[in-house]
Amino acid sequence: MPENAKVVVHEALGVASDLRRLVLECAAADTAQPGQFLHIRVSDGLDPLLRRPLSIAEIDPARRRLTVCYRVKGQGTQLLARAAVGQSLDVLGPLGRGFQLPQDGGLFLLAGGIGVFPLLALADAARLRGIPTVLFWGGEDRAFLENAGWRDLQCASCQIYAATLDGSLGEAGLVTDLLVRQWSGRPEPWRQASIAACGPFGM
């Protein structure tokens, strides 16, 4: 069932960035799981008609809050970017199957671009369970990764490796190649690690 979710935070990520962080107070936080998403209505009219699916980046059931991060790109996200703190948004969710934490072994997170956002809630859940976690994150350049939260993630409990297409942060090239090199060089217990991925279709 749809619900009216209250906007409690809506801010730009980074400087001169098209990335946004939206925190909603809603009942969906009671049951949300890492990897699920919200369907948010962005217009009171028929244009655009369809809701926008946004992955859940952070779950705070104690305060009944969910965080989604998105890139302002098309008409729908341009309309959503106008939502003000205190405003209510028509939300459906949580939707989707979500991720499952491994029962044993470590966890590799593989993120391409803004695909890192739905993996953040999974990384937090793994931390609470004491599961060793490594994040591999690829993006176009240093500016993108820093605007999307690279510095904040550096303070998190998991190891982070970066790859950028221009080599301005981390290794140059594709993050999938970085994962292969790191995996092959790790001790045997890590060879049995689970992988959760989110990014472009090619990944």
Order of alpha helices (4+ residues) and beta strands (2+ residues): beta-beta-beta-beta-beta-alpha-beta-beta-alpha-beta-alpha-alpha-beta-beta-alpha-alpha-beta
